[in-house]
Amino acid sequence: MYACSLVCASWEPVASDVLWEAILITSDNMFAKLAFGSFCSSLRRRLGAERAGCIRFLEFTPLDVWRVCRPLHVRFFETLSGLRALKLNVGDSLEPLVFHILPRLNVSSARLSALDIIRPLRPVGNYAHAEEIASTLARLKFLRVPPMISIVLTARPLARLLATVGPNVRYLALDSDLAFPTECINFLAHFVSAAVMDLLASLRTPLRRVTLSVTSLESESSLAVLLTAITTIRELNLRVCQPLTDATLVVLEKHPPLHYLHIAFQPTMTASSIVSFLHARGSELRFLGLDWHGPAPFAAISSHARNIEHIPVSLGCLDPNALAPASTRENVQFVKELVLACRACKRLRQCRRRGGGADRVHAFLVESGLRHGYVDPFDDGMDHPGQFAGVGL
């Protein structure tokens, strides 16, 4: 629609402000046309304000090249007065853009509440605008920072810069040994030290969600410290988190009931401990992702977790040819009983369906009206910056 306004001024009303609220940049050529269209709109509307001021969510996809001159992209970002959320899939080509615009966001986009930098930035030496960036971070509700940002951004240590993250932050994803009061935290680092877990526990923040998926903890006891200190945690993603044992389930037995728990690919957790946890704290579970440990845990779900809605079952291994025990002939009846007992259940997903038993289970699920595709409650929009822009995406 912005292109239409370049052809005929009478088409300008068609290119309504609503169509500018969420913009996805897929090429440098598209960006140049967008910037030019916004500039022309100010002349045609004779209001002084450009259409770019209506943009609330702006996302850049990974770009192979960026041939837009600095004055043009700097000027465009200075018009983004209504910007609430900015998502940057940074590659080699976009790095200059990032360094040019970050210091100015605190002035040009005073309403910005979500900043998502997806891919790592390379070290580029001294960066002299820490104060300006800090003022932007102070008002964010959503912040995702990629690896190596500590080297890139600062003339100061990262800790001093990110210490300015404000009290309103609700979603935080960092690849560093830092912790802040927030509602949802996603650890991006492959290794999480006991020190950062202890720091997070000491903050007594009202955490609701903790994601430690595909991470290695320095010690299992550090997770126990966090769970003991912060009783508001209701959503816990421990998929492929190591090293975890039955000791974590023992701690969860004393923790207030969880709503979502993902413990798939945890080979050292035993059926008896899972059963004990379900008996103690299964009443409010809505999602349970787990490995196949035989029928005992699922019998416990039937009796003690009847509010369960989603049950993805993993083999607990990565063998593509393995046959899930839950799909064998002798367990078909058991699956039926499980589904009938858990009336709130919406999905029961086997990680692999192979063989006659699997086909019968699948047929029963379809007949019962259950969906069998995968659902991830940890991907509900809280990890998307667009949620904080107030636009429908």
Summary of the structure (lengths in Angstrom):
residues: 393
radius of gyration: 24.8
end to end distance: 17.9
largest distance: 75.0
contacts: 1271
relative contact order: 0.08
helix: 41%
strand: 14%
